[in-house]
Amino acid sequence: MSEIWKRSITLDISIPFENLSELLDYIIDHLERTSNVVYISKSLLEDSAIIQFRLLIEGNPLDIQIKFYKNKVEISYSPQLKDLTEEDYKSIDLEIERLLRSFLIKRESSSLFLVFSPKMELIPKSKERGIKKIISSIIFGNFLYLFMIILLFGILLYQIFEMLTPIILVLIQFIILIFANNLILYRGEFEISKDNPSIHIAELKMKREELNNILRKCLPRIKEIKKEIYDNTLALGKELDPEIISSIIRKYDQSCIPESINIKVVNVYKIIENLTSKFKFPKLPKITLLNVLPPNAAATGISPRRSAILITSGLITYMNEEEIEAVIAHEFSHIRARDPLILMSLATFEYLTRVYIIWPIISSLGLFFDFLYLFFSFTLLFFVAKFLEARADLDAAIITNKPKALASALRKIGLFKYQSHVFEIVNTAEWLKWDPHPPLYYRIKVLENLEIMKIKNTFISAINGCVKGFIDSFKGK
């Protein structure tokens, strides 16, 4: 095995030293099941650990070393094979990173997060399974479900109104948009307000087997357990207490100890209040929390006076307060600029133009041209939408004066979604996806290199930046 390493990269991944031995076994088990990997070895040192192996690429040996430090992981290669491009090496980097993060995720999955607020009301299970679940499917998740509903409804309307049907469908969608702030509030678990300002999270961290036992015994009664914890802490004006939480859970399983419980409190209302002042809104947007793990936020409303913001408990769990503020500031920008109304108007213009002008002209040319037009029009629509998202990034960075906080938040969101830094690789196809957001690699790069004083107009800068970013993607930068 080589001692002279020709290429190295560093990953900002922290591995608790007590988990290193388990991680080494996890990686070696994976490598042993890979047919073109030979000569696997490991060594556990006083302040680090090393795994070395040989990867055979079309018969050519490539020695790889993974060295684990306290706050980083270093990957080294030797020799530097002529037939391997930098992109090939990056692909290997990403596979190793994905393997490391899959281990960490399995470790993190040995956590149970209990989310509270001072004046929360636990939602009855029947209500959550009913209309709230339908609203969730339509608005926040299953767009195919929404498309099918609109399609069926449109077919029924066409039997009555014929050629007026598209206009009626558009009017219905604008009515929904007007009341979208109320729909998003109804979907949330509980509203953040002056009287209910903070989110309190109790994280139970323990071995997987112990947590599985707790889940098996406690999950069927989780609402009752949360209510008992709430009644003995926040309802009495007290903070969440690991001792109290442990004593309640130990009624069902003895493995839960106070030392395994971490408490996090974030005053979300204060963040919203500060941003309302910075953005000069006439009133605070209403804000609600959805208790799901993916870190995210969403805004809707036709104006600052009729606006609402939804945040997830995952955002509170995984982000620090600067990152939370930056993500919410991004949503404030959408509200201030009335982006939901702009996007709806653009989509409506495209839809009515297509139905009443384009289709009558190209319908005789066949389905191929129909689908070709749809592809180009939708791709263009989503590309224009990327301008609004890029502008919201710039607005958030300037208003908070913390562009790197938003970049850090986006990187965490990307890692949660992809389990590696694959999202930071330049990819032209990402610009052409039917997604209103610019590629994550572009957004992060812009924010990390942003010189705030040079930005005169965020919207013009966003347009110029997106167009340049798209062109540069063909050059691999």
C-alpha positions in Angstrom: 0.0 0.0 0.0 1.3 3.4 -1.0 2.9 5.9 1.5 3.0 8.8 -1.0 -0.4 10.2 -1.5 -0.9 12.2 -4.7 -4.4 13.6 -4.2 -6.2 14.5 -0.9 -9.5 16.1 0.0 -11.0 16.9 3.5 -14.5 16.4 4.6 -16.0 18.5 7.4 -17.5 15.5 9.2 -17.2 15.0 13.0 -17.2 11.4 14.2 -17.4 10.9 18.0 -14.3 9.0 19.1 -16.4 6.4 20.9 -18.1 5.6 17.6 -14.9 5.2 15.6 -14.5 1.5 16.1 -18.1 0.8 15.1 -17.7 3.1 12.0 -14.5 1.3 10.9 -16.4 -2.1 11.1 -19.3 -0.6 9.2 -17.1 0.7 6.3 -15.0 -2.5 6.2 -18.2 -4.6 6.0 -19.3 -2.5 3.0 -15.9 -2.7 1.3 -15.7 -6.5 1.8 -18.9 -6.8 -0.2 -17.5 -4.8 -3.1 -16.0 -7.1 -5.7 -13.2 -4.7 -7.0 -11.8 -3.8 -3.5 -8.8 -5.7 -2.1 -6.1 -5.4 0.7 -8.4 -3.8 3.3 -6.7 -2.8 6.6 -7.6 -0.6 9.6 -5.7 0.9 12.5 -7.1 2.7 15.5 -4.6 5.3 16.9 -4.7 7.4 20.0 -6.2 10.5 18.3 -7.2 9.2 14.9 -8.1 6.1 12.9 -7.2 4.9 9.4 -8.7 2.6 6.8 -6.7 1.7 3.7 -7.8 -0.4 0.7 -7.0 -0.9 -3.0 -9.6 -0.2 -5.6 -9.2 -2.0 -8.9 -10.4 0.1 -11.9 -10.2 -1.9 -15.1 -7.3 -3.8 -13.6 -5.4 -0.6 -12.6 -4.8 -0.4 -8.8 -5.7 2.8 -6.9 -4.8 2.9 -3.3 -7.2 4.9 -1.0 -6.7 6.0 2.6 -9.5 7.3 4.8 -8.1 9.0 7.9 -10.5 10.1 10.7 -9.6 13.0 13.0 -11.7 14.6 15.7 -13.4 17.2 13.4 -12.6 16.1 9.9 -12.1 13.1 7.6 -9.2 13.1 5.0 -9.4 11.0 1.9 -6.1 10.4 0.0 -5.3 8.6 -3.3 -2.2 7.1 -4.9 -1.1 6.9 -7.6 -3.0 9.5 -9.7 -4.2 7.3 -12.6 -4.0 9.0 -16.0 -7.3 7.6 -17.2 -9.2 9.0 -14.2 -10.5 12.6 -14.5 -11.1 14.9 -11.6 -14.8 14.2 -12.0 -14.0 10.4 -11.5 -12.2 11.2 -8.3 -15.0 13.4 -7.1 -17.4 10.5 -7.7 -15.3 8.3 -5.4 -15.2 11.1 -2.9 -18.9 11.3 -2.9 -19.4 7.6 -2.5 -17.1 7.6 0.5 -18.9 10.6 1.9 -22.3 9.0 1.3 -21.1 5.9 3.2 -19.9 8.0 6.1 -23.1 10.0 6.3 -25.3 6.9 6.1 -23.5 5.6 9.2 -24.1 9.0 11.0 -27.8 9.0 9.9 -28.3 5.6 11.4 -26.7 6.9 14.6 -28.9 10.0 14.4 -31.9 7.8 13.8 -31.3 6.6 17.4 -32.9 9.8 18.5 -36.5 10.6 19.3 -37.6 14.3 19.1 -40.5 15.5 21.1 -41.7 19.0 20.1 -43.6 21.3 22.4 -44.6 25.0 22.7 -45.8 26.8 25.9 -49.5 26.9 24.8 -49.8 23.9 22.5 -52.9 21.8 21.9 -52.2 18.2 21.0 -54.2 17.4 17.8 -56.7 14.6 18.0 -55.6 11.7 15.8 -58.9 11.5 14.0 -58.6 15.2 12.9 -55.1 14.7 11.6 -56.2 11.7 9.6 -59.1 13.6 8.1 -59.2 17.0 6.4 -55.7 18.0 7.5 -54.1 15.1 5.8 -56.0 15.9 2.6 -54.8 19.5 2.7 -51.3 18.3 3.4 -51.4 16.0 0.3 -52.8 18.7 -2.0 -50.7 21.7 -0.9 -47.4 20.4 0.4 -46.7 17.0 -1.0 -48.5 15.1 -3.7 -48.8 17.3 -6.8 -50.0 14.4 -8.9 -53.0 14.2 -6.5 -53.7 17.9 -7.0 -53.3 17.6 -10.8 -55.8 14.7 -10.9 -58.4 16.7 -8.8 -58.0 19.7 -11.1 -58.2 17.5 -14.2 -61.4 15.7 -13.0 -63.0 18.9 -11.9 -62.1 20.6 -15.2 -63.8 17.7 -17.1 -66.9 18.2 -15.1 -66.9 21.9 -15.6 -66.4 21.5 -19.4 -69.7 19.7 -19.7 -71.4 22.9 -18.5 -69.2 25.8 -19.5 -67.2 24.4 -22.5 -64.7 27.0 -23.7 -65.1 29.2 -20.6 -63.8 26.3 -18.4 -60.1 27.4 -18.4 -61.1 30.9 -17.2 -63.3 29.5 -14.4 -60.4 27.2 -13.3 -58.1 30.2 -13.2 -60.6 32.1 -11.1 -60.9 29.2 -8.6 -57.1 29.0 -8.3 -56.9 32.8 -7.5 -59.6 32.4 -4.9 -57.6 29.6 -3.3 -54.5 31.8 -3.4 -56.3 34.6 -1.6 -57.1 32.3 1.2 -53.9 30.3 1.1 -52.6 31.9 4.2 -55.5 30.4 6.2 -55.0 27.0 4.6 -51.3 26.9 5.6 -52.2 27.9 9.1 -54.8 25.2 9.3 -52.2 22.6 8.3 -49.8 23.5 11.1 -49.6 21.8 14.4 -49.6 25.0 16.5 -49.4 28.7 15.8 -46.4 30.8 17.0 -47.6 34.0 18.6 -46.8 36.6 21.3 -48.5 34.3 23.9 -46.9 31.2 22.4 -43.5 32.4 21.3 -41.1 29.5 21.5 -40.5 26.0 20.3 -39.1 23.5 22.8 -37.5 20.3 21.6 -36.6 17.3 23.8 -34.1 15.0 22.1 -33.8 11.4 23.5 -30.4 10.0 22.3 -29.6 6.4 23.0 -28.6 3.1 21.6 -30.7 1.9 18.7 -32.0 -1.2 20.6 -32.9 0.9 23.6 -34.7 3.5 21.4 -36.5 0.7 19.5 -37.8 -0.7 22.8 -39.0 2.8 23.8 -40.7 3.3 20.5 -42.4 0.0 20.6 -43.8 0.6 24.1 -44.4 4.4 23.9 -45.4 5.2 20.3 -49.0 3.9 20.7 -49.3 6.3 23.6 -47.1 9.1 22.5 -49.8 11.7 22.6 -50.7 10.8 26.2 -47.0 10.8 27.1 -46.4 14.2 25.5 -49.5 15.5 27.4 -48.2 14.3 30.7 -44.8 15.9 30.0 -46.4 19.1 29.0 -48.8 19.1 32.0 -45.9 18.7 34.4 -43.6 21.3 32.8 -44.7 24.0 30.3 -48.3 24.1 31.4 -47.0 25.1 34.9 -44.7 27.8 33.5 -41.6 25.6 33.9 -39.0 24.6 31.3 -38.8 21.1 29.9 -36.8 19.1 32.5 -34.8 15.9 31.6 -35.6 14.5 35.0 -39.3 14.9 34.6 -39.3 13.6 31.0 -37.2 10.6 32.1 -39.4 9.7 35.0 -42.5 9.8 32.8 -41.0 7.6 30.0 -39.5 5.2 32.6 -43.1 4.2 33.4 -43.0 2.4 30.1 -39.3 1.6 29.7 -36.4 1.7 32.2 -33.7 2.5 29.7 -34.4 6.3 29.5 -32.2 8.3 31.8 -31.9 12.1 32.2 -28.4 12.1 30.8 -29.7 10.9 27.4 -32.1 13.9 27.0 -31.1 17.2 25.4 -33.3 20.2 25.5 -33.3 23.0 22.8 -35.4 26.2 23.0 -35.8 28.7 20.2 -37.8 31.9 20.5 -39.3 31.9 17.0 -41.6 34.8 17.7 -38.7 37.1 18.5 -37.0 36.1 15.2 -40.3 36.9 13.4 -40.7 40.2 15.3 -37.1 41.3 14.3 -37.6 40.4 10.7 -40.9 42.2 10.5 -39.2 45.4 11.6 -36.3 44.9 9.2 -38.6 44.2 6.3 -40.9 47.1 7.4 -44.0 45.0 7.3 -47.2 46.7 8.6 -47.9 43.6 10.8 -46.4 40.3 11.8 -47.1 37.5 9.4 -48.8 34.6 11.0 -46.5 31.6 11.6 -47.2 28.0 12.3 -45.1 24.9 12.9 -45.4 21.6 11.1 -44.0 18.7 13.1 -41.9 16.9 10.5 -38.2 16.1 10.4 -37.0 17.6 7.0 -35.7 21.1 7.7 -37.8 23.5 5.6 -40.0 26.6 5.5 -42.7 27.9 3.1 -44.5 31.3 2.7 -47.8 32.2 1.1 -50.1 35.1 0.8 -50.9 37.8 -1.7 -49.5 40.6 0.5 -47.7 41.2 3.8 -51.2 41.8 5.4 -52.5 38.4 4.2 -49.4 36.3 4.7 -48.4 33.2 6.6 -45.2 31.2 7.1 -44.9 27.6 7.8 -41.7 26.2 9.4 -40.9 22.6 10.2 -39.7 21.2 13.5 -36.7 19.9 11.5 -35.7 23.5 10.8 -35.6 24.2 14.5 -33.9 20.9 15.3 -31.0 21.1 12.8 -30.3 24.8 12.4 -28.8 27.3 14.8 -30.7 30.6 15.4 -28.7 32.6 12.7 -29.6 29.9 10.1 -33.2 29.8 11.2 -33.4 33.6 10.9 -31.8 33.5 7.4 -34.2 30.8 6.1 -37.2 32.7 7.4 -35.9 36.0 6.0 -35.8 34.3 2.6 -39.6 33.6 3.1 -40.2 37.2 4.1 -38.7 38.3 0.8 -41.2 36.2 -1.0 -44.0 37.9 0.9 -42.7 41.4 0.5 -42.3 41.0 -3.3 -45.7 39.2 -3.6 -44.0 36.2 -5.3 -46.9 33.8 -4.9 -49.2 36.2 -6.8 -46.5 36.9 -9.4 -45.9 33.1 -10.0 -49.7 32.5 -10.2 -50.1 35.3 -12.7 -47.2 34.0 -14.9 -48.6 30.5 -14.8 -52.1 31.8 -15.6 -50.8 33.8 -18.6 -49.0 30.8 -19.9 -52.0 28.5 -19.4 -54.6 30.8 -21.1 -52.2 31.6 -23.9 -51.7 27.9 -24.5 -55.4 27.0 -24.4 -56.8 29.9 -26.5 -53.9 30.8 -28.8 -51.1 28.2 -29.1 -53.1 24.9 -29.1 -55.5 26.0 -31.8 -52.5 26.7 -34.0 -50.4 23.7 -33.3 -53.1 21.1 -32.7 -53.1 20.0 -36.3 -49.3 19.3 -36.1 -49.8 16.4 -33.8 -49.2 15.4 -30.1 -45.4 15.6 -30.5 -45.5 19.4 -31.0 -48.1 19.8 -28.2 -45.7 18.1 -25.8 -42.7 19.9 -27.2 -44.4 23.3 -26.5 -45.4 22.2 -23.0 -41.8 21.2 -22.3 -40.3 24.5 -23.4 -43.0 26.7 -21.9 -42.8 24.9 -18.5 -39.0 24.9 -18.5 -39.0 28.7 -19.3 -41.6 29.3 -16.6 -39.6 27.5 -13.9 -36.4 29.2 -15.1 -38.0 32.6 -14.6 -39.2 31.4 -11.1 -35.5 30.8 -10.3 -35.0 34.6 -10.5 -37.4 35.1 -7.7 -35.7 32.5 -5.5 -32.3 33.9 -6.2 -33.6 37.4 -5.4 -35.0 36.1 -2.1 -31.6 34.7 -1.2 -30.0 38.1 -1.8 -32.7 40.0 0.1 -32.3 37.6 3.1 -28.5 38.0 3.0 -28.7 41.8 2.9 -31.4 42.2 5.5 -29.8 39.9 8.0 -26.2 40.9 6.9 -25.3 37.2 7.3 -25.1 35.6 3.8 -22.9 32.8 5.1 -25.7 31.8 7.6 -28.1 31.2 4.7 -25.4 29.4 2.8 -24.8 27.1 5.8 -28.5 26.5 6.2 -28.8 25.5 2.5 -25.9 23.2 2.8 -27.6 21.5 5.8 -30.8 21.2 3.8 -28.8 19.7 0.9 -27.0 17.2 3.1 -30.3 16.1 4.7 -31.8 15.5 1.3 -28.9 14.0 -0.6 -26.7 12.5 2.2 -23.5 13.9 0.5 -22.2 17.0 -1.1 -23.3 15.8 -4.6 -25.5 19.0 -4.7 -22.3 21.1 -4.8 -21.2 19.6 -8.2 -21.9 21.9 -11.2 -24.7 20.4 -13.2 -26.4 22.1 -16.2 -29.4 19.8 -15.9 -30.2 21.3 -12.5 -30.9 24.6 -14.2 -33.5 23.0 -16.5 -35.4 21.0 -13.9 -39.0 21.9 -13.2 -38.1 23.3 -9.9 -38.4 27.1 -9.0 -35.1 27.0 -7.1 -31.7 27.5 -8.7 -29.2 24.7 -8.1 -28.0 24.5 -4.5 -24.3 24.6 -5.6 -25.0 28.0 -7.3 -27.0 29.4 -4.4 -24.3 28.4 -1.9 -21.5 29.8 -4.0 -23.2 33.1 -4.5 -23.9 33.6 -0.8 -20.4 32.5 0.3 -18.8 35.0 -2.1 -21.4 37.8 -1.8 -20.2 41.3 -1.4 -23.3 43.0 -0.1 -22.2 46.6 -0.8 -21.9 45.9 -4.5 -25.6 44.8 -4.8 -27.7 47.8 -6.0 -30.9 46.0 -7.1 -31.4 42.4 -5.8 -33.8 41.4 -8.6 -31.5 42.6 -11.5 -28.6 41.0 -9.7 -30.6 37.7 -9.4 -31.5 37.7 -13.1 -27.9 38.4 -14.2 -26.5 35.9 -11.7 -28.9 33.1 -12.8 -28.2 33.7 -16.5 -24.5 33.8 -15.9 -24.7 30.7 -13.7 -26.6 28.8 -16.3 -24.0 29.7 -19.0 -21.1 28.9 -16.7 -22.5 25.5 -16.0 -21.7 24.5 -19.5 -18.1 25.3 -18.7 -18.2 23.3 -15.5 -18.0 26.3 -13.2 
